[in-house]
Amino acid sequence: MTGAPLMILVAGPYRSGTDGDPARILANVDAMTAISLELYRRGHLPERVGDGDDPFEEIFHPIAERVLAHSDGCLRIGGPSERGGPAGRDRPTASQTVYHDMGEIP
């Protein structure tokens, strides 16, 4: 790794496109976990927000937005997010970068 370690929010669809199928939701979570591990092995600090049931609807996106506000960037993986949140937004702030591929991260 060259340069300082980055703190990067890993954002991708959790439930979007799954029709509520637990196996498809798990596949989405597994994809974000694999990317997070790769980021960590490259010397960066990956961040993810957990998934759940009823509390998920209330806290998931607000927590993700707060984490993103303190991150150096966002790695957007997977398909489109139907619910919005950081996973559905490709709008970095002035101090952030949205990455779409591991090859883009220094």
VOVOMAR-670767 format. One line per 2 residues: number of its first residue (from 0); their letters; for each residue x, y, z of C-alpha. Coordinates in steps of 0.25 Angstrom, whole numbers. Example, Ala and Ser with C-alpha at 12.3 -4.5 7.8 and 13.67 -1.06 7.14 Angstrom:
# VOVOMAR-670767
0) AS) 49,-18,31  55,-4,29
***
This chain:
# VOVOMAR-670767
0) MT) 0,0,0  5,14,-3
2) GA) 0,26,5  -8,26,18
4) PL) -18,16,21  -32,20,17
6) MI) -45,18,25  -55,13,15
8) LV) -70,10,16  -73,-2,8
10) AG) -87,0,2  -96,-10,-6
12) PY) -110,-15,-6  -114,-24,6
14) RS) -128,-27,2  -130,-20,-12
16) GT) -133,-30,-23  -134,-42,-13
18) DG) -149,-43,-12  -147,-45,3
20) DP) -139,-58,0  -130,-61,12
22) AR) -120,-68,3  -119,-56,-7
24) IL) -118,-46,5  -107,-55,11
26) AN) -100,-54,-3  -100,-39,-3
28) VD) -95,-39,12  -84,-49,8
30) AM) -80,-40,-4  -78,-28,5
32) TA) -71,-37,15  -61,-42,5
34) IS) -58,-27,0  -56,-23,14
36) LE) -46,-33,17  -38,-30,4
38) LY) -38,-15,8  -33,-19,22
40) RR) -22,-27,16  -18,-15,7
42) GH) -16,-7,20  -29,1,20
44) LP) -40,1,30  -53,-4,24
46) ER) -66,0,31  -80,-7,30
48) VG) -93,-5,36  -100,-18,41
50) DG) -113,-24,36  -125,-28,44
52) DD) -140,-28,44  -149,-17,50
54) PF) -138,-9,55  -132,-9,42
56) EE) -142,-1,36  -141,10,47
58) IF) -126,11,48  -118,5,36
60) HP) -118,17,27  -116,28,38
62) IA) -104,20,44  -98,18,30
64) ER) -99,33,27  -92,36,40
66) VL) -81,26,37  -80,31,23
68) AH) -78,46,28  -66,41,36
70) SD) -60,33,25  -50,36,14
72) GC) -58,29,4  -69,19,0
74) LR) -67,6,-8  -80,4,-16
76) IG) -81,-11,-19  -92,-20,-25
78) GP) -105,-16,-32  -114,-4,-30
80) SE) -120,-1,-17  -135,1,-17
82) RG) -136,7,-3  -125,18,-5
84) GP) -116,21,6  -101,21,4
86) AG) -102,9,-5  -111,16,-15
88) RD) -104,29,-15  -91,32,-23
90) RP) -90,46,-18  -77,48,-11
92) TA) -75,60,-2  -64,70,-4
94) SQ) -55,61,4  -59,47,0
96) TV) -58,38,-12  -67,28,-17
98) YH) -60,16,-22  -66,5,-31
100) DM) -55,-4,-32  -43,-9,-23
102) GE) -34,-5,-34  -37,10,-32
104) IP) -33,10,-17  -19,14,-15
***
